[in-house]
Amino acid sequence: MQRTSGPVIAGAIALVIGGVQWARAALLVMPKPPRADLAHIELGRPALPPLTYTVFCLRYEAECRPRRFFRGGPIRLTKERWAELDAVNRAVNRAIVPQPNELGLAHEEWLINPARGDCNDYAVSKRHELLQRGWPARVLLLSEVVRGSGDHHLVLVVRARTGDLVLDNLTPEIKPWSRAQYGWIRMQTPRDNRMWATTGRSGA
């Protein structure tokens, strides 16, 4: 499969971040903190990760490398981090041409920065780009959800102190998780990204 090169996405992000007027506009749409009881997704019992995630880890070992020492909790979302988060979200959404997988689970792959891809590719590419920029793995959580149509979907959840935020290829807007109208199934755990857990609530 043809891929979009890392420097292309990095350049696009740099251009976006470099625009002072754009950055100021982006800060205006920073999500307001949700109610305290809805700030973070409630994690339940341990769950098996998706099979395709296991295959992904065999292909991209560095993305799934265990972090043995857990330090800190949710990240503080400064203006600079918000601008970077918004830039990565928009750049990856623009760089990958949507191509739904119509061949079923047996033909599903999670690829970083492909030229064409589905929700899984967008989510792992955003996580990769943020990891490359020094964001801690404990706050970048792949999450499986169900859309209103009944289709399963993958998004990236960023665990900020003010609440969990959803980076989604279906919208350029970064939303608090409680405003994303999905049923939440399972997601990576902050202490060990190789482990997944069920999630306790649905979005509003």
C-alpha positions, -999 to +999 in steps of 0.1 A: +000+000+000+013+034-009+020+056+022+021+092+030+056+100+042+062+111+078+079+143+067+049+153+046+026+151+077+052+167+099+055+196+075+018+201+073+016+201+111+044+226+113+027+249+088-005+248+108+012+254+141+033+282+126+003+303+116-003+327+145-037+337+134-048+301+129-035+292+164-054+319+180-086+308+162-080+272+173-077+282+209-111+297+207-127+263+202-109+245+231-136+223+246-150+234+280-145+210+308-175+186+312-192+179+345-168+163+370-187+130+369-183+128+331-148+141+329-131+107+323-142+075+308-149+049+335-128+018+330-142-016+339-129-051+339-099-062+318-107-070+282-090-087+254-075-063+229-088-064+193-070-091+173-059-065+148-043-045+175-021-076+184-011-078+147-004-041+147+020-045+176+039-072+158+044-049+129+051-017+149+068-029+180+079+006+191+043+018+192+034-009+218+067-010+238+058-013+275+064+017+297+074-001+330+073+030+352+040+048+354+045+085+364+018+111+365-018+110+354-038+129+328-018+156+310-022+193+316-036+208+284-017+241+279-025+265+250+006+251+232-004+215+237-040+223+226-026+239+194-004+209+187-032+184+194-056+203+170-029+205+144-021+168+145-058+159+144-065+181+113-033+171+095-038+134+097-075+138+088-064+156+057-035+134+048-053+101+046-079+095+019-109+077+034-112+041+022-136+019+042-127-017+047-154-036+029-137-070+030-143-078+067-121-084+097-098-109+080-086-082+057-083-054+083-049-038+089-039-009+112-013+011+093+005+043+103+003+071+078-010+052+048-022+071+017-056+056+021-073+040+051-101+037+075-108+048+111-082+024+125-054+040+104-064+075+114-064+067+151-030+049+152-015+076+130-026+104+153-012+084+183+021+079+165+024+116+156+018+127+192+042+101+206+068+114+182+063+149+196+068+137+232+033+131+244+033+103+270+017+070+260-004+069+292-026+097+279-030+084+243-056+057+244-070+038+214-107+032+220-133+010+203-168+025+200-201+017+183-217+042+160-254+048+157-255+026+126-241-003+147-207-002+130-177-005+152-153+024+150-118+033+164-109+067+179-081+082+198-088+094+233-065+119+249-067+119+287-063+155+298-068+168+334-100+186+324-114+154+309-110+128+281-110+143+246-119+124+214-099+127+181-120+113+154-116+110+116-153+117+111-151+153+124-124+180+126-137+190+160-121+176+192-148+169+216-151+158+253-159+121+252-193+127+268-204+147+237-193+120+212-225+101+205-210+066+206-215+035+226-181+028+243-168-007+242-132-010+253-100+010+253-063+008+263-055+013+299-032+042+310-009+020+331-001-004+303-012+003+268-009-033+258-038-040+282-074-031+274-105-027+296-142-024+291-157+011+294-186+019+317-208+045+300-222+057+267-217+093+254-246+117+256 
